[in-house]
Amino acid sequence: MMLLSGKVVLDDGTPPPERVAIQRVCNGSSRREGYTDSRGNFQIAFGRDHGLMQDATESTLSGRRAEALQNTLAPSAGYSNWIGCELRAVYPGYQSSLLMLNLDRDLQQQVGTIVLKRMGKGAGSTITVTSMQAPKEARQAYERGESSLAQRKFSEAEPQLRKAATIYPQFAAAWCLLGVAHEGEGRDADAVEDYRRSIAADPQFVNPHFALAALAMRTEKWEDAVRSTEEVEKMDSAAFPIVYFYNAVANYNLSNLGASEKSVRTFLAMDANHRHPESTLLLAEILEQRHDYAGAAEQKRNYLKIAPNAANAETVRASLKRLEDLSAASHN
């Protein structure tokens, strides 16, 4: 077993106040391999399955808080599959430098330092200064709760996170994670209260605003979803680009087609890797309602190029044919 060690710092040279995920990138695919400690250091034992849950989309909350809602991927690859790969840190709203892995057969290797640079220019941030001010006992309880959330152990995480927030009521990150734990337990009303307390503790902390947006989307409270997504966009849109898609869906359900189209087009421009091809279907629906059948058909074709084997592909093909017929008829 080989140990790879390194460090993550912000662009001012300080360690992140939260634990940050470390991801291995090989030939365009990525896998989460571990986390930094509270001082920004990380150590990866490769060749062993870490049992880490992987993020499904960029829409998730930062750090380990999202891991409670995701799936476990396959074990780590062997030595040969690491050659030529890169390591990066993953934290919403921040761009990571890359470390090329030049492996030899030493059992322990220092791979260097990864630098995180903030991307957004808004007033909000995914890092809350209250985490740096929390007393040791509160931080320890927080980290225990965070670890339990990563394993989907919501009932174990809840008392630890509550303890952290009780010891230090201004601990915005603890309140936010407590909300995640309560959501995992099906206690949505408690989660909303937790997120609001997180916002009260640090109004510039964008994560609880995003959490409220995601909860409103899941419960189909469209007006709440519009308000929360607009707040995230204003505070730090680079942290959670998916909020533009959320905003588009919410406005569509409120029959605000103009606002919906604006948001979904913004999201499509940002979704360079086509991680959410369903956004093209939303735009197609908007255009069809405006009798732009050619434009709607183009979006359906885009969807089929991105996801030709999707479960709904045949349905989309049938609707594409209908739109093409309507477009042809409108020009006769």
N, C-alpha and C positions, 0 to 999 in steps of 0.2 A: 504494500500500500504506500502511495506517495502522497506527501503533504505539500500543498501549495499555499503559501502565505503572502498576504499583501495588505494594503490599506486603502481606505476610501476617505477623501477629504472634500470639503466644499472649495469653491475657487478662491476663498480667502485663506485657505490653509487649515481651517478648523474642521474637526470631525463632525459628521451629521449628528444632530441630537436624537435621531431615531435610528433604529437598526435598519440597514439597507440591504436589499437582496442583491446577490451576485449571480450573474447569468453567464453561461458559456454559449458562445455563438460559433456555429460551424456550418459553413456552406449555406448560409441564409436561415438556418433553423436554430432555435435557441432552447436552452433548458436551464432552469434554476438549480444552482448547485449549493447554495448556502446563504448565510447572512453575516453581516458585520457584527461585532460586539458593540458595547456601549461606547467604546473609544474609536470606533471606525476600523478596527482590525478584522481581517477575516482569514480563515484557514479552511481549505478544501481538501478532504481526503478522497482522491479520485480512485475509480475502480470499485467503489462501494455505493450501494443504493442508499441515499440519504432519506428516502421516504418523504420528500418534500412535496407539498402540494403546489401545483403550478398555476399561475394566473391565466385565465382564459382570454381576457381582453384588457385593453388599456383603460377600460371603464372602472376597474376595481379600485378600491381604496389603497393607499400607500402602505408600504411595509408589509407586515404579516397580517394585517387586519383583513385583507381580502382573501387570505388563504382558507379561511373558514368556509368559503363558498365555492371552492374550486375542486378539480379532480387530480388524482395522483397519476403521473406519467410513468413510463418504463424506467428501469434501473439505468444508472450511468453506463456510458459506453466504455470500452477498453482503451488501453494506452494509445493504440494506433489512431483511434478516432478523435483523440485530443490534439494531435499534431497539426499545427497550422490554425488552430482555433484561437478565439479571442475571448477575453473576459470583459464584462462591463457591469456597472452598477445600475440598478433599476429603481428609480424613485420618481413619482409623478411630478411633472413640472420642471424636471431637471434633465439636462443632456449629459451623458456620460462619455468620458474619454474611453478609448479601447486599449487593452493590454494584449499584445500578441504573445501567444504561448510558444516559447522555444524550449521544449522539454528535453531534458536528458534523463539519465537513469538514477540521478541522486534521489534519495528517499525524502529529502526536504529541500524545497526551493523557494526563494523569495522572488515573486513575480513583479513587484513594484507597486506604484500608487495609481489609483483611479481617481480622477477629478470630476466632480459634479458641478455643472454650471447651470444656473437658473435660466429658463427660457422665457417665461412670461414677464410682462412689464406691469401687470396690474398691482393693486394694493394688497392682494391676498397672497398666501403662501401655503404650501403643503407642510411646511415645518413651523411648529409653534414654539415660541420662545419660552412658554410656560414649562415645557419639558425640561429645559436646562435649569430651571429654577426649582424643580420638584425635589423635596428631601429624599435621602437615600432609601428610607423604608418605603416611601410611595413609589419610587422608581423600581425597586425590587418587586413589589406587588404587581406593578404594571407589566414588567417583563414576564412574570409568571403567567399573568392573564393573557398576554400576547402569545406566548408559546402554546397555551391551551387552545386559543382560537385557531392557530395554525393547524391544529389536529382536529378541528371541529368539535372540541369538547366545550360546548357553550356553558353548560352548567358548572364546569370547573373554572372557566374563565370569569364568569360573572362575579363571584365573591371577591376574587383577587382585584379585579378592575374597580369594583365598588370600594374596596379597601383603599386603593390608590387615590380615588377621587375624594374619599372621606378624609384621608390624612391631609390631602392638599386640594381643596375645592377649586383652585384655579388651574388644575391639571387638565387642560383642554383635550389633550390626546387620550387621556384615560376616560373621560366622559364619552368621547367619540367611539372608542373601542367598546365601552360598556353598551352603547347603542347597538353596535354590531352583534354583541353577545345576546342582547335582548331580542333583536330581530331573529337570530338563529333559534331562539326559544319560542318564537311565535308571539312575542310580546311587543307588538308594533307601537302601541300607545306609549309604553315605557321608553322605547327606542327614540321616539320623537322628542320626548322630554329630555333624554340624555343628549341628543344632538343639539337641542336648544341650550342646554347648560354648557356644552362645549363652545358654542358660539358666544355665549355670555362671558365665558372665561377668557376667550381670545377672539375678538371679532374679525381679526385678519386671517384666521385659520380656515382655509377653504374646504377641508375635508368634511366637516359636518354639514356644510351646505350641499356638497355633492351627495352625501349620504341621504339627506332629506329629499333631494331630487330623485334618487334611485328608488327610495321607498314610496314616494308619490307615484312614480311610474308603475311600480309593481302593484300598487293598490288602486291604480287608475283614477287618482285624484288629479285631474288634468290641470286645473287652475293652480293648485299647489306646485305641480311639476313645472309649470311655466315660470312661476315666481322664483323657485329655487334654481332652475337652470339658468335663468337670466342673471341671478346673483353670482353663480359660479363663472359665467362668461365674463362678467364685469371684474371679478376678483382675480382670476387666473385661468383663462381659457386653455392655456397650454398644458395645464395639469391634467385635465380630464376632457379631451376633445369630444368624447362621446356625448357630452351634454348638449351639443348642437343637434345631434340626432334625437335625443330625448325631447328637446324643445320642439323639434319639428313634429314628432309624433303627438305630443301634447297639444300643440296648436292645431294640428289636423283634426284631432278629436273634438276640438272646440270650434271647428269650422273656420279657423283663421288661416285660410289658404295662403295668403300673401306672406305672413310670418313663417308659416310652415315651409314654404318653398325656399325662402331666404336661408333658413337654418339648415335645411337638408342639403342645399347646394354648397353651403359653407363646409358642412361635414364631409361631403363627397370630395371636395378639394383637399381636405386634410387626410382622408383615409387612403393614402397612397398604396397601401398593401391590400386593399379591398377586404378588410377584416369583417366588414359588415355589409355584404352585398345587398341585404334586404333594404338598405337605404335607397337603392335605385328603384325598388318596387314602390316605395312611398312616393318618390318623385313622379313615377309613372302614374300613380293614382291621382296626384294633384293635377298633372297635365291633362289627364283624361277628363277630369271634371271641368277643365277649362276648354274642352273640345280641341285640344292640341293633340290629335291622335298620332300624328307623325312623331312628335316629341315623346309621347308616352311609349310608342312602339320602340323607339331608339333605346329608352331606358330598360325595357324588357329584354331587348337584345343584349344590352350590356350585362344584365343580370345573368343571362344564360351563358355568356362568355366566361364570366367569373365563376359561376357555380353550375356547370352543365349537368352535374349528377345530383343536384339537390333533390330532396324529397318532393318538392313542389314543382319540379322542372316541367313535367308534362302539363300541369295546369297553366304554368306561365306560357308555355308554347301555344296552348290553345287560345289564351287571351291575347297573345301577340298576333296570331292570325286574325282575330276579330278586329284588333286595332289597325292592322294593315288594310283590312277590307274597308273599315270606316275612313281611313285616311285616303284611300283610292277613291271612294265614293264622294268625299268632300271636294275632290279636285275635278270631278266630272260635271 
